[in-house]
């Protein structure tokens, strides 16, 4: 059994006379600090006690492990929610199938040297959690520091794990977390202020840091997120828009992305505090609540800022802001990062169509056009038809979305096929590479793109839930098919889902029982994906809402019409101001940095992310640039989709394999074996991979995902000259 210790700092004693005592950082909420010891048997830091076999398939014939359950589904315990969160978040970030590389290329049972073991991979150690807040209780970023028993105080290291997407604090456990724990490093996690905070506005219930739900008034400043509404405002909103939810990333009104770098640095500083508490000097009879003498000062611990997606973007923001030199190196995969400006970019000697666009620009354009582009000629090819997850034919999702785009003047072609081809061309012109063409259907049908567009629209505009931005809201529905809005308590499934949302949720509706609602559906509020649009009277996945979100960026009605006025204009101006606040400069101040991204990325297009950041850094730091960039062919954003969606298996390889290798490169560079010189990090290059065939079902290093070479072939070298980033074909 794990042992929980609540650290009370109400009566600290002066254990050390030195003025260099450990001190809780000012941003840490004292009363929130909690430490738990996990024995590595009944429970652990990495797998939640499930072991390798409990997280994924450890043999070719093993079945998918079921999620850990709840003794009382309506009243889960904090321990049950933690276990479920680890299971869900781990499997959401990597391909958890044996054929896809789990248990062979990565996974709890794979040793640091790559050897495959029969061990469960459970890691004993101590887990500290606390809120990072400004004193108001409205920020309450969750931080977590995991210290494995294998941590060596004389050779300390820290790895950061800012959550990807809008996930909770366990969101990076499969990526940065696993690598760090296996290497005996403390792992400093943060949910970046966009974690699993869900406020049921109708019933006034919220999540606490441990995931348990309760009354918002009772939770007070211990709430992970309570919407900033007065009692009168909330009552009025519930009368006008009953049974809705506010979600932290969308509705905190903080635009948390502005501070993602700061929150990552805070997690590192909190890790220093934890390590000094564990290993600093103190009298022999000092209890656990006494602050020790400092053993480690800023910059004295090897620290790699690492994560993926917008967690990777957080690491880049952190190194740009790192005035105290906490960070030794940076390794990020598929980073969602936005730049103030970038260099010229060429692929195969030809300038790319677009580069360095902000996320909101390319995401809202994709949310408009992907549903129609799914009918493009490339999907009609028999070998590619299994990649289309939207319905075709007259009256189908594709035809309806294309017709809606035509009606709004956003397409000019007159047949569905020609409209789909035109929509795909719009995406190409916006900087999406042709390598990602076959992903548009799945990204739209899984609601990845539309959901991100809506979440970031609210975040950038600092909108409140009561604003119902572009006539969207969040609520529970009667079923996925009919999609009518209902009170969450109307079904046990929905009520239980809300109670369990810390364990199951990803922070971006649709998540758990919470769906995106089209408030303006003619037959009343309905689930967005199956709703009828008021302007078209067709089930076209709410083209009215998507066009409105696009218009907030273009400043025009529906993204192409008359100029916005009134409330929409004010929201548009606020949103654009919010976007400007999150753009990064590309300066890493000489800190060695590795970027890894898949060329086929259709969520965070490579021309606007890694290529753009690399080009920005080269302009900013020139010949002194310490940044290395690996562009991986046949890799896309969602490794977990490879094992889930038909057609991915024979087209895409796990990018995670190369994020791990980049971490190995960085660690060896920063900490060479005693008596040896630091090995150079292999230079920037295109990494050539080969997807599995239908007859070769198991991904392997030799056939599919070869090592990144120390000296790339001339045809694979990424270069920068005369202000231009040159990417080989």
Phi and psi in degrees as a GROMACS rama.xvg file:
@    title "Ramachandran Plot"
@    xaxis  label "Phi"
@    yaxis  label "Psi"
@TYPE xy
-80.0305  154.403  UNK-2
-113.767  124.246  UNK-3
-101.813  130.598  UNK-4
-122.228  116.913  UNK-5
-90.112  119.844  UNK-6
-86.3504  108.477  UNK-7
-94.415  124.296  UNK-8
-106.707  21.8794  UNK-9
-73.0972  -24.3359  UNK-10
-138.319  58.7823  UNK-11
-68.1308  140.65  UNK-12
-104.249  154.994  UNK-13
-82.7808  89.0865  UNK-14
-76.3304  -28.6663  UNK-15
-123.672  139.435  UNK-16
-81.7818  -17.6588  UNK-17
-65.2159  144.946  UNK-18
-76.0228  -5.24468  UNK-19
-96.7608  40.6436  UNK-20
-71.7046  151.709  UNK-21
-61.0684  143.067  UNK-22
-138.624  133.947  UNK-23
-63.2879  125.495  UNK-24
-56.2631  147.866  UNK-25
-63.1693  -24.9779  UNK-26
-82.5148  -8.17527  UNK-27
-86.1168  129.047  UNK-28
-76.7199  112.102  UNK-29
-54.3331  -47.5729  UNK-30
-69.5616  -10.1199  UNK-31
-93.0908  -10.2219  UNK-32
-70.5011  124.929  UNK-33
-135.711  137.862  UNK-34
-125.635  136.815  UNK-35
-132.109  135.957  UNK-36
-99.9882  131.836  UNK-37
-117.24  132.167  UNK-38
-84.847  -8.48309  UNK-39
80.7923  5.08753  UNK-40
-117.774  -67.0743  UNK-41
-76.9416  -25.336  UNK-42
-159.455  163.486  UNK-43
-157.802  177.782  UNK-44
-75.6073  -39.0877  UNK-45
-89.3253  -43.9735  UNK-46
-111.034  0.420307  UNK-47
64.4012  26.5956  UNK-48
83.3108  2.05988  UNK-49
-84.9793  -24.0017  UNK-50
71.1581  173.002  UNK-51
-57.8907  -41.6963  UNK-52
-70.1673  -20.6889  UNK-53
-84.4999  -12.3782  UNK-54
-101.614  -29.9955  UNK-55
-159.21  -173.839  UNK-56
-85.9539  117.434  UNK-57
-96.7367  -3.88396  UNK-58
-141.046  162.22  UNK-59
-60.8241  -26.02  UNK-60
-106.037  -2.42713  UNK-61
-70.5285  146.989  UNK-62
-84.0749  165.686  UNK-63
-64.9579  123.463  UNK-64
-66.4392  136.746  UNK-65
-71.563  153.159  UNK-66
-66.0502  146.64  UNK-67
-62.5714  142.873  UNK-68
-97.4727  -169.684  UNK-69
-130.476  132.054  UNK-70
-59.0491  -43.1735  UNK-71
-125.157  101.195  UNK-72
-56.7833  -25.8626  UNK-73
-84.0421  -15.9683  UNK-74
-139.559  66.5482  UNK-75
-66.124  151.311  UNK-76
-86.0474  164.043  UNK-77
-61.7022  -39.5614  UNK-78
-64.7725  -39.7295  UNK-79
-66.4393  -39.847  UNK-80
-65.4578  -40.1245  UNK-81
-61.5699  -48.0122  UNK-82
-59.4247  -43.8141  UNK-83
-66.4242  -39.4867  UNK-84
-62.8148  -40.2549  UNK-85
-64.8538  -45.1633  UNK-86
-59.849  -50.0444  UNK-87
-67.4673  -46.0324  UNK-88
-69.2378  -37.7351  UNK-89
-60.2599  -49.238  UNK-90
-72.633  -18.6899  UNK-91
-79.6919  -17.8136  UNK-92
-102.678  -25.0326  UNK-93
-129.829  164.33  UNK-94
-76.3832  113.307  UNK-95
-89.7401  18.8734  UNK-96
-98.8068  147.409  UNK-97
-59.8622  -45.4718  UNK-98
-62.216  -27.283  UNK-99
-86.0277  -3.63701  UNK-100
120.991  -12.0927  UNK-101
-66.5898  135.947  UNK-102
76.1975  -1.76471  UNK-103
-123.526  -46.0539  UNK-104
-99.3479  -26.2441  UNK-105
-157.655  170.463  UNK-106
124.113  161.189  UNK-107
-56.8315  -29.2914  UNK-108
-86.1262  -4.95568  UNK-109
-90.4331  122.785  UNK-110
-72.6595  167.305  UNK-111
-56.9524  -36.1058  UNK-112
-83.5965  5.33299  UNK-113
91.9641  -5.02786  UNK-114
-68.2328  142.531  UNK-115
-93.5241  122.89  UNK-116
-112.655  172.121  UNK-117
-100.941  10.0729  UNK-118
-73.5698  158.321  UNK-119
-73.5209  -21.7815  UNK-120
79.395  9.56075  UNK-121
-71.7472  141.501  UNK-122
-122.735  114.37  UNK-123
-76.4052  156.16  UNK-124
161.265  -163.813  UNK-125
-120.625  140.231  UNK-126
-123.077  119.776  UNK-127
-107.464  139.757  UNK-128
-132.131  151.026  UNK-129
-165.298  160.677  UNK-130
-89.625  140.592  UNK-131
-103.746  114.261  UNK-132
-146.928  158.811  UNK-133
-93.893  9.1054  UNK-134
102.058  -9.62504  UNK-135
-91.3638  -21.664  UNK-136
79.5208  1.67104  UNK-137
-96.7245  -11.1594  UNK-138
-91.4396  -63.6078  UNK-139
40.5097  55.2336  UNK-140
-68.4126  132.237  UNK-141
-86.6721  126.044  UNK-142
-110.502  150.477  UNK-143
-145.315  135.518  UNK-144
-121.855  121.653  UNK-145
-105.097  126.302  UNK-146
-118.058  106.725  UNK-147
-71.4509  154.248  UNK-148
-60.4631  -22.09  UNK-149
-79.8013  -1.0379  UNK-150
-60.415  130.5  UNK-151
-104.287  107.977  UNK-152
-58.5914  -24.7864  UNK-153
-86.2731  -12.4894  UNK-154
-135.477  64.5051  UNK-155
-76.3124  150.721  UNK-156
-149.623  152.831  UNK-157
-131.845  140.207  UNK-158
-123.571  133.73  UNK-159
-87.9218  154.749  UNK-160
-142.238  66.9255  UNK-161
-65.5478  134.443  UNK-162
-62.232  143.796  UNK-163
-80.8019  159.824  UNK-164
54.481  -138.239  UNK-165
-110.377  23.4852  UNK-166
-67.4545  165.502  UNK-167
-73.8113  -172.446  UNK-168
-67.8322  -17.7694  UNK-169
-89.2268  10.367  UNK-170
-64.6549  -21.7642  UNK-171
-109.697  19.5085  UNK-172
-67.9415  -30.1692  UNK-173
-81.1059  -19.0231  UNK-174
-104.772  -89.047  UNK-175
-64.71  -38.5689  UNK-176
-60.8384  -51.5983  UNK-177
-61.6795  -45.5193  UNK-178
-61.0483  -45.5359  UNK-179
-63.9869  -46.3644  UNK-180
-63.2162  -40.3168  UNK-181
-63.6813  -29.7852  UNK-182
-90.357  10.2729  UNK-183
74.7994  18.556  UNK-184
-92.5737  150.11  UNK-185
-71.9664  143.819  UNK-186
-114.626  124.237  UNK-187
-104.322  103.928  UNK-188
-97.0624  154.496  UNK-189
-149.052  144.837  UNK-190
-89.1355  1.32822  UNK-191
67.9313  12.9546  UNK-192
79.3842  10.9247  UNK-193
-129.092  30.8933  UNK-194
-86.6823  -157.433  UNK-195
-80.3691  73.0695  UNK-196
-111.438  115.03  UNK-197
-128.388  120.943  UNK-198
-106.86  113.17  UNK-199
-79.4728  99.0783  UNK-200
-66.6779  -31.5784  UNK-201
-69.5194  -40.7928  UNK-202
-106.254  -1.09514  UNK-203
59.4565  43.7808  UNK-204
-117.02  151.083  UNK-205
-141.813  168.698  UNK-206
-90.858  146.488  UNK-207
-97.4417  -179.801  UNK-208
-59.7944  -35.2605  UNK-209
-87.3435  3.38979  UNK-210
95.7239  -16.0359  UNK-211
-66.2824  144.5  UNK-212
-104.785  150.939  UNK-213
-166.846  -177.416  UNK-214
-64.3879  136.179  UNK-215
-62.881  -39.3757  UNK-216
-65.5139  -38.351  UNK-217
-68.4896  -38.6583  UNK-218
-67.8735  -39.1632  UNK-219
55.7645  -129.796  UNK-220
-76.4633  -2.3017  UNK-221
-86.9142  -4.0263  UNK-222
-69.2334  135.838  UNK-223
-62.5985  -37.7164  UNK-224
-162.39  124.7  UNK-225
-124.363  127.466  UNK-226
-56.7987  141.849  UNK-227
-81.148  71.6961  UNK-228
-128.309  137.481  UNK-229
-70.5018  164.375  UNK-230
-58.3795  -38.386  UNK-231
-68.3238  -41.6583  UNK-232
-63.7383  -41.713  UNK-233
-66.5651  -41.5472  UNK-234
-63.5369  -41.8931  UNK-235
-65.8743  -41.1469  UNK-236
-63.7277  -43.4526  UNK-237
-64.6368  -32.2923  UNK-238
-68.282  -41.8761  UNK-239
-81.5485  -31.9337  UNK-240
-140.828  77.587  UNK-241
-69.0199  154.262  UNK-242
63.4912  45.5199  UNK-243
-115.616  167.362  UNK-244
-126.461  149.669  UNK-245
-107.483  139.135  UNK-246
-121.7  138.624  UNK-247
-57.772  -52.6872  UNK-248
-59.1599  -42.0907  UNK-249
-74.6226  -38.8545  UNK-250
-120.689  12.7303  UNK-251
-70.209  -18.0232  UNK-252
61.5979  25.4776  UNK-253
-108.231  -12.1476  UNK-254
45.3297  65.7487  UNK-255
-58.3285  -24.5398  UNK-256
-58.5937  -27.7636  UNK-257
-54.6194  -36.9318  UNK-258
-109.524  15.0763  UNK-259
-59.9967  -36.7368  UNK-260
-64.8177  -44.0666  UNK-261
-61.629  -43.0199  UNK-262
-65.0695  -34.5326  UNK-263
-66.7073  -42.5882  UNK-264
-64.5952  -38.2439  UNK-265
-62.52  -39.049  UNK-266
-62.3975  -38.9078  UNK-267
-64.4328  -45.7388  UNK-268
-63.1987  -38.1291  UNK-269
-64.4666  -37.6703  UNK-270
-62.3743  -40.1991  UNK-271
-59.0503  -44.3724  UNK-272
-59.1945  -47.0566  UNK-273
-60.6039  -46.1077  UNK-274
-66.4846  -36.1306  UNK-275
-68.0751  -34.3584  UNK-276
-65.7511  -37.1151  UNK-277
-79.233  -35.4929  UNK-278
-122.931  -1.78517  UNK-279
-74.0037  167.047  UNK-280
-76.4417  147.821  UNK-281
-166.202  157.276  UNK-282
-57.2239  150.969  UNK-283
-59.9427  -29.7431  UNK-284
-96.2756  11.3331  UNK-285
-69.5769  137.544  UNK-286
-83.0962  177.343  UNK-287
-68.0094  -18.0336  UNK-288
-92.296  5.82145  UNK-289
-94.0289  131.281  UNK-290
-80.6798  128.006  UNK-291
-79.5469  176.322  UNK-292
-76.0657  146.056  UNK-293
-69.4238  128.813  UNK-294
-95.2385  -33.1026  UNK-295
-122.246  135.859  UNK-296
-114.58  161.834  UNK-297
-47.8263  128.351  UNK-298
89.603  -4.27059  UNK-299
-90.3929  -7.30634  UNK-300
-111.801  129.893  UNK-301
-58.2358  119.824  UNK-302
-131.398  121.176  UNK-303
-106.348  119.192  UNK-304
-82.497  115.916  UNK-305
-143.555  148.101  UNK-306
171.925  -173.357  UNK-307
-128.975  163.608  UNK-308
56.0358  -132.507  UNK-309
-75.9365  -11.4476  UNK-310
-67.4274  -35.9713  UNK-311
-67.311  -40.027  UNK-312
-60.6379  -34.6145  UNK-313
-64.9251  -37.9547  UNK-314
-65.09  -40.5191  UNK-315
-66.8549  -40.4556  UNK-316
-62.2206  -38.2084  UNK-317
-64.7215  -45.0693  UNK-318
-68.3886  -30.808  UNK-319
-65.5053  -30.4791  UNK-320
-101.073  5.29077  UNK-321
-80.5935  77.3199  UNK-322
-75.2861  -18.8889  UNK-323
-98.3548  2.8876  UNK-324
61.7321  45.3272  UNK-325
-71.4393  -33.9097  UNK-326
-95.6142  131.91  UNK-327
-95.0371  -33.4213  UNK-328
-161.23  163.832  UNK-329
-132.537  133.96  UNK-330
-135.257  118.438  UNK-331
-131.508  142.554  UNK-332
-109.898  139.063  UNK-333
37.9535  54.0075  UNK-334
-67.5549  130.86  UNK-335
-85.9386  97.0974  UNK-336
-137.314  142.786  UNK-337
-120.877  135.212  UNK-338
-112.207  152.436  UNK-339
-67.4227  -38.5321  UNK-340
-163.741  165.044  UNK-341
-146.395  177.583  UNK-342
-81.9025  175.969  UNK-343
-65.7296  145.699  UNK-344
-130.682  131.2  UNK-345
-123.758  144.227  UNK-346
-120.133  121.453  UNK-347
59.5211  31.259  UNK-348
85.6749  -0.678222  UNK-349
-115.417  134.165  UNK-350
-60.6881  137.259  UNK-351
-69.7723  158.193  UNK-352
-67.145  -35.0518  UNK-353
-158.505  155.936  UNK-354
-153.897  151.177  UNK-355
64.3064  25.7121  UNK-356
-73.7155  147.26  UNK-357
-66.409  154.823  UNK-358
-54.7859  -44.5404  UNK-359
-63.4604  -34.4271  UNK-360
-63.188  -56.7957  UNK-361
-73.7539  -28.0876  UNK-362
-72.0597  -42.0775  UNK-363
-71.3846  -31.3783  UNK-364
-66.2173  -41.8188  UNK-365
-65.197  -40.0804  UNK-366
-61.7576  -28.9688  UNK-367
-75.1181  -47.401  UNK-368
-99.9877  -21.0619  UNK-369
-60.0976  -40.8254  UNK-370
-62.5276  -28.3193  UNK-371
-86.7352  -39.3709  UNK-372
-60.6678  -19.7073  UNK-373
-64.9536  -9.54066  UNK-374
-102.881  11.2434  UNK-375
-65.0407  161.997  UNK-376
-56.1327  -32.1053  UNK-377
-62.6198  -29.7263  UNK-378
-78.5612  -19.1784  UNK-379
-76.7155  -22.9439  UNK-380
-57.1762  128.226  UNK-381
-50.6589  -39.201  UNK-382
-66.9585  -16.377  UNK-383
-108.869  -3.35264  UNK-384
-63.7485  -27.1278  UNK-385
-73.0938  -6.51379  UNK-386
-91.548  -0.965071  UNK-387
-99.2188  113.858  UNK-388
-104.747  9.68241  UNK-389
-106.48  154.746  UNK-390
-78.1895  139.631  UNK-391
-108.656  178.046  UNK-392
88.0879  167.917  UNK-393
-55.8686  131.241  UNK-394
80.5372  -0.713968  UNK-395
-79.8123  172.587  UNK-396
-58.7785  -41.1087  UNK-397
-67.6799  -49.5638  UNK-398
-60.9061  -41.6181  UNK-399
-65.4759  -43.3049  UNK-400
-65.5333  -42.0602  UNK-401
-61.3965  -44.5668  UNK-402
-63.4523  -38.1612  UNK-403
-65.0503  -39.235  UNK-404
-64.1626  -39.9295  UNK-405
-64.8291  -42.7774  UNK-406
-63.9845  -30.3733  UNK-407
-89.5231  5.57351  UNK-408
75.9612  18.1858  UNK-409
-94.7075  -9.11527  UNK-410
-136.486  155.139  UNK-411
-112.528  -21.9274  UNK-412
-64.4067  159.714  UNK-413
-111.148  -13.7111  UNK-414
-111.855  155.659  UNK-415
-58.9695  -43.5593  UNK-416
-61.1339  -45.4358  UNK-417
-67.6713  -35.188  UNK-418
-66.1506  -40.7634  UNK-419
-63.7684  -42.6813  UNK-420
-64.1377  -37.914  UNK-421
-66.7045  -40.664  UNK-422
-62.1083  -42.0121  UNK-423
-63.4077  -38.7684  UNK-424
-63.49  -35.9593  UNK-425
-59.1797  -40.304  UNK-426
-67.3581  -40.6784  UNK-427
-60.4078  -44.5256  UNK-428
-64.6314  -24.9746  UNK-429
-85.1472  1.16591  UNK-430
104.094  4.83486  UNK-431
-77.3872  126.494  UNK-432
-72.0443  150.895  UNK-433
-61.1609  -22.7289  UNK-434
-59.906  -21.9135  UNK-435
-101.405  7.9884  UNK-436
-53.7547  -43.9806  UNK-437
-77.474  0.279119  UNK-438
-96.0084  -12.3643  UNK-439
-63.4133  -38.3763  UNK-440
-63.3195  -49.1203  UNK-441
-68.5567  -36.0857  UNK-442
-67.3525  -31.0109  UNK-443
-79.6567  -43.626  UNK-444
-70.8214  -30.3398  UNK-445
-80.2486  -3.00425  UNK-446
65.8499  25.8269  UNK-447
-64.5748  -53.4371  UNK-448
-68.1275  -51.3211  UNK-449
-59.8269  -38.297  UNK-450
-67.1636  -42.572  UNK-451
-64.8004  -40.7409  UNK-452
-56.7422  -47.101  UNK-453
-68.7218  -43.0352  UNK-454
-60.1636  -48.0785  UNK-455
-72.1931  -28.7671  UNK-456
-58.6298  -49.4564  UNK-457
-63.7743  -43.4166  UNK-458
-63.0392  -49.9093  UNK-459
-64.8605  -36.9501  UNK-460
-79.9398  -4.40528  UNK-461
51.8609  45.2063  UNK-462
-81.0585  151.192  UNK-463
-92.2652  158.259  UNK-464
-58.0915  -32.6511  UNK-465
-71.5014  -11.6194  UNK-466
-74.7094  -21.8851  UNK-467
46.2086  53.7247  UNK-468
-50.7267  126.54  UNK-469
53.7367  30.2218  UNK-470
62.7922  32.0574  UNK-471
-103.786  155.02  UNK-472
-153.345  -179.279  UNK-473
-121.245  133.783  UNK-474
-163.659  174.861  UNK-475
-92.9506  155.515  UNK-476
-129.278  165.596  UNK-477
-72.8049  -33.8749  UNK-478
-163.601  163.966  UNK-479
-67.721  -27.2785  UNK-480
-82.0913  -54.7719  UNK-481
-80.4596  -38.2038  UNK-482
69.7403  23.9625  UNK-483
-77.2609  137.951  UNK-484
-62.0689  135.426  UNK-485
-141.002  160.751  UNK-486
-61.78  142.518  UNK-487
-62.0848  -26.2116  UNK-488
-80.93  -1.80134  UNK-489
-72.8929  -20.8994  UNK-490
-132.393  146.506  UNK-491
-64.1974  -34.8243  UNK-492
-60.7213  -47.0362  UNK-493
-67.9472  -43.3901  UNK-494
-62.8969  -44.9627  UNK-495
-65.82  -38.0421  UNK-496
-61.3431  -37.233  UNK-497
-68.436  -41.7125  UNK-498
-61.3774  -30.0993  UNK-499
-99.4372  7.11126  UNK-500
-64.6766  -28.3058  UNK-501
-60.1142  -36.537  UNK-502
-81.5321  -30.7218  UNK-503
-105.696  -18.8199  UNK-504
-82.2667  160.472  UNK-505
-117.206  2.79968  UNK-506
86.2056  -7.99775  UNK-507
-126.397  105.018  UNK-508
-57.6438  141.545  UNK-509
-68.4769  129.679  UNK-510
-154.896  131.109  UNK-511
58.1385  -134.456  UNK-512
-84.9216  -1.7432  UNK-513
-90.535  122.515  UNK-514
-113.729  160.988  UNK-515
-79.117  129.571  UNK-516
-110.456  132.936  UNK-517
-88.7783  103.129  UNK-518
-65.3278  -25.6163  UNK-519
-100.66  13.8862  UNK-520
-58.8218  135.179  UNK-521
-57.3214  -28.0479  UNK-522
-98.3652  21.9795  UNK-523
99.8741  165.209  UNK-524
-55.1905  127.53  UNK-525
-138.757  162.482  UNK-526
-55.5509  129.186  UNK-527
-52.9585  -46.3304  UNK-528
-63.9637  -29.2816  UNK-529
-110.358  9.32086  UNK-530
-82.2904  162.466  UNK-531
-94.5325  134.889  UNK-532
-82.6371  137.487  UNK-533
-64.0629  -35.2879  UNK-534
-78.3452  -25.5389  UNK-535
-112.106  -17.3227  UNK-536
54.3231  35.0541  UNK-537
-129.667  155.343  UNK-538
-84.4853  86.2075  UNK-539
-120.548  32.2724  UNK-540
57.2864  39.8655  UNK-541
56.5842  65.803  UNK-542
-63.9398  -27.2875  UNK-543
-62.1405  -44.8625  UNK-544
-66.0989  -44.1594  UNK-545
-62.3118  -41.4018  UNK-546
-67.4303  -35.2701  UNK-547
-63.9952  -45.4458  UNK-548
-59.7935  -40.6813  UNK-549
-64.5456  -39.0376  UNK-550
-64.2978  -28.2812  UNK-551
-63.2445  -25.21  UNK-552
-86.8523  -44.3473  UNK-553
-79.2052  -16.8106  UNK-554
76.8736  18.6705  UNK-555
-131.498  155.973  UNK-556
-63.8529  129.272  UNK-557
60.0573  14.2424  UNK-558
86.1854  -3.17285  UNK-559
-153.13  -1.82308  UNK-560
-96.5997  -139.603  UNK-561
-68.8842  160.149  UNK-562
-65.6663  144.207  UNK-563
-67.988  152.703  UNK-564
-138.047  171.01  UNK-565
58.5801  -136.247  UNK-566
-60.4018  -42.9766  UNK-567
-62.9006  -38.2479  UNK-568
-64.6995  -42.9623  UNK-569
-63.0794  -41.6458  UNK-570
-65.7522  -38.888  UNK-571
-62.0594  -44.8026  UNK-572
-65.0805  -40.5451  UNK-573
-64.7006  -42.0651  UNK-574
-62.2534  -46.7406  UNK-575
-64.9574  -34.7608  UNK-576
-64.2051  -40.6079  UNK-577
-62.9707  -38.3899  UNK-578
-63.8809  -43.7198  UNK-579
-59.4181  -30.3273  UNK-580
-72.2438  -15.6505  UNK-581
-107.838  5.05658  UNK-582
-76.6271  138.556  UNK-583
-104.488  157.868  UNK-584
-90.0378  -22.0173  UNK-585
87.6949  7.96096  UNK-586
-96.1299  118.202  UNK-587
-106.757  6.98878  UNK-588
57.5862  39.2049  UNK-589
79.2717  3.39293  UNK-590
-80.6765  125.849  UNK-591
-57.2794  132.696  UNK-592
-140.562  135.332  UNK-593
-121.488  128.378  UNK-594
-106.743  136.135  UNK-595
-131.413  126.293  UNK-596
-150.381  149.526  UNK-597
-83.6717  136.946  UNK-598
-64.2631  -26.4302  UNK-599
-90.4457  9.10201  UNK-600
-56.7429  118.901  UNK-601
-106.333  -4.9676  UNK-602
-92.4808  -49.3618  UNK-603
-117.794  88.2787  UNK-604
-57.0096  138.179  UNK-605
-62.6009  -29.3108  UNK-606
-70.5714  -19.2729  UNK-607
-105.57  -4.03485  UNK-608
-119.209  -99.5501  UNK-609
-62.7007  -45.0478  UNK-610
-60.5298  -44.7413  UNK-611
-64.7991  -42.4263  UNK-612
-67.5527  -41.3279  UNK-613
-61.532  -44.5606  UNK-614
-63.2852  -40.537  UNK-615
-62.946  -41.6176  UNK-616
-65.5781  -40.096  UNK-617
-63.3051  -38.4032  UNK-618
-67.774  -37.3842  UNK-619
-77.6016  -39.2558  UNK-620
-116.241  -5.95125  UNK-621
55.2701  -135.513  UNK-622
-64.7679  -19.4323  UNK-623
-88.5408  5.31057  UNK-624
-60.8534  128.478  UNK-625
-98.5097  12.0422  UNK-626
-89.7566  135.121  UNK-627
-119.889  142.582  UNK-628
-131.266  125.42  UNK-629
-112.609  118.547  UNK-630
-104.017  117.687  UNK-631
-103.137  123.529  UNK-632
-73.9692  152.619  UNK-633
61.3818  27.7037  UNK-634
-123.705  142.886  UNK-635
-131.374  -167.253  UNK-636
-82.2503  -33.5666  UNK-637
-110.922  90.2365  UNK-638
-56.9732  -35.8869  UNK-639
-63.2726  -26.086  UNK-640
-65.7474  -24.0888  UNK-641
-59.1427  -41.5635  UNK-642
-86.5492  -6.92304  UNK-643
-104.999  -37.7594  UNK-644
-107.285  125.024  UNK-645
-56.8883  133.229  UNK-646
102.942  -26.2972  UNK-647
-68.6685  -33.3387  UNK-648
-60.8203  -36.0532  UNK-649
-99.3454  11.7879  UNK-650
-123.13  -26.0726  UNK-651
-131.795  151.358  UNK-652
-113.869  161.38  UNK-653
-76.0748  113.748  UNK-654
-63.865  -28.855  UNK-655
-53.2675  -34.9664  UNK-656
-56.388  -36.5908  UNK-657
-85.0323  -25.7913  UNK-658
-64.5119  -41.1782  UNK-659
-63.7696  -42.156  UNK-660
-65.8294  -36.8809  UNK-661
-64.3372  -38.7879  UNK-662
-62.6609  -39.7674  UNK-663
-61.9313  -43.5991  UNK-664
-58.6454  -47.1  UNK-665
-65.7279  -43.3466  UNK-666
-62.909  -43.7448  UNK-667
-64.1079  -36.634  UNK-668
-68.4531  -40.4316  UNK-669
-82.1951  -26.1719  UNK-670
-138.367  70.9049  UNK-671
-68.6082  155.51  UNK-672
-55.4108  148.241  UNK-673
-52.8854  133.255  UNK-674
84.6249  2.54592  UNK-675
-118.264  156.724  UNK-676
-83.4332  156.302  UNK-677
-68.5952  124.794  UNK-678
-68.1311  144.01  UNK-679
-70.7343  147.227  UNK-680
-76.6863  129.011  UNK-681
-52.0584  144.69  UNK-682
-71.2913  169.228  UNK-683
-59.8736  139.273  UNK-684
-167.564  160.266  UNK-685
-85.6295  127.093  UNK-686
-98.4249  118.217  UNK-687
-89.1871  125.946  UNK-688
-124.837  168.31  UNK-689
-132.721  115.061  UNK-690
-61.9684  160.228  UNK-691
-64.3361  150.912  UNK-692
-95.3551  172.343  UNK-693
-67.7374  -22.2279  UNK-694
-96.9068  -18.9334  UNK-695
-109.823  88.3022  UNK-696
-85.2071  -13.7743  UNK-697
-107.711  124.166  UNK-698
-68.0624  138.132  UNK-699
-140.673  155.619  UNK-700
-63.6433  -42.9738  UNK-701
-67.1189  -37.2117  UNK-702
-102.487  -25.446  UNK-703
-121.983  -45.1534  UNK-704
-128.586  73.5185  UNK-705
-65.6366  160.031  UNK-706
-60.4144  150.33  UNK-707
-70.0833  121.119  UNK-708
-72.8198  146.792  UNK-709
-65.6808  -31.8851  UNK-710
-127.995  99.5036  UNK-711
-70.5631  153.504  UNK-712
-61.5197  152.674  UNK-713
-55.546  -36.8803  UNK-714
-72.8592  -8.61385  UNK-715
-108.838  -4.43098  UNK-716
-75.5756  130.944  UNK-717
-90.8584  127.879  UNK-718
-128.663  165.118  UNK-719
-137.138  124.543  UNK-720
-154.483  144.34  UNK-721
51.5107  41.0496  UNK-722
74.6463  13.4793  UNK-723
-125.931  130.652  UNK-724
-85.6112  125.338  UNK-725
-111.918  114.14  UNK-726
-105.223  124.177  UNK-727
-62.0844  153.468  UNK-728
